[in-house]
């Protein structure tokens, strides 16, 4: 990454978004010579505020990716690490046992050696026997021998009364005396051996008592820790730690027996109780282990292994009793709540150094995916069921849905637009899905959920396309499905389809998708600021989502325009209303026609005016969409005329040439379209250019028949006047008070036409 890469925002974007592996991105930071201060100074010296912000966002994302990569790497090798640690722990325990055996063996050898040496110093076997007999029969026990007898008796009493602390103190005292006697040779070898043997036997007996106590179900936490601590002091640490964990596991199993899952309706309560019980037990075991054994690696490894086993057992219980059925039926909220509760309790252990979350994620992920897919399928089926009886009338959403239960009516109306019943259902279910998935950010389901939402919206748009009259046959032949859907007969209902698609794609779905990431959550009270932020800082995936949603809306809009254009162009009996005969036949008559736009263009104007009126009431605040709709509908009709080969073959190569009157009528029709689309502010540059090309092609067809087209055409003002009068008449705004009573508007136009044609010819 050189300094030049930060010279502009474009350069930054290209540098940050290039496809590099995480290792390549981190290579610069791995160098032993990496200097953070110099790095920032070099990069940020010539950067603007936006570029610095972009760099910060990039570095934060890189930090998250690095942490995730490290977590995955640790988890990938965790099993091997635990297995190795367990083997090391077992080996250390065996070494301790071997050391004790060697120590005992050394003591025995030492005693035997001392006994042999003493015997060799005696006068002989007879003398030795005599001395021993005399000592045994005549000598009174020494003070140390009396203490030994009393010591053994005291130990037995302490052990019988389970006075552990005093027994430990007595054993320590006995070992100190034995060690001192061995060094000073104050005891005979047999007495010393007897003392050491007694200490070992009593030590083992005490250890067995402590081990038995730890296995009692009624043992309290304080008693358990005391017993384990005493067992550790006896030199059997590995056994003590194993018994500690075993005791906690027995208590856990005993407490779990009283829990019974009572159906999916109580799954959350069962999950909460069980997860709290399991992870609190693990936390207590970790605390006890740390308090007694500190953080010795062997014991820490055994603790981690035990905690992993308990977590796996817990996950299997939740999977079996809670997640399996809701996941199959698509009850995503039930599944996500149970998983979130489990993860919440599990994450609390991370402060103790136990990262058990990956175990739960590995077990729960297939069921989350299954529930998500089933939920998406349920959205499609539920929406299709309502669409089969939808009257396609726009209303506010019913009060009582999850997203509106706490909102006031005023805020509900401002935030929730009018939709049809099926669109309301689709919107509610998608918002619930995104809310549920967004609560599990750790599962990284955003991309999968977005893809599913897009697919569901695509299915809903196809249903609305099928709801357009005349679309069922064409769309189903293209393989979009054959779902039963109620027809949108009126234009108000058909425009309501467009409103459904537009409002879902433009506002509701992007807002719902923003909940998939906690960084994109917003507060409804800050709606104006949120919209400004969205426009300037919307992440790339949000922009891509908007583009894909808009393409689906365009498909519905184009189907709407195609249907209405076909209604104008073709008659009910299948005949073509927009044909060449309507112009070619004008020059065969004796009388000059009354100049007025052709009926099909009159109907086009009336239809566009009616649609514009309906759209102005429905698309409040989205007038641009209404304008584009009118523009596309007009373009659809004109482009059909421009591309109709049979029409132009009749005009240019037919038996009857296009005459002056036909050309004049054609010119008038095109100027009429330009005028009303211009006044309605939906005359696009493309439409204007296509009309000019069509007019030019008609003029060339007349010129090819040896007629000067410009000598038979009135002035442009005449066409504008006739088109303007036609618009006023069709809208009911015409005023002919200055014309004679028996003269019709059309007659006035015809008289003016004759005068214009005459003046044009004289020129």
Beta strands, then each sheet from edge to edge (+ up, - down):
end
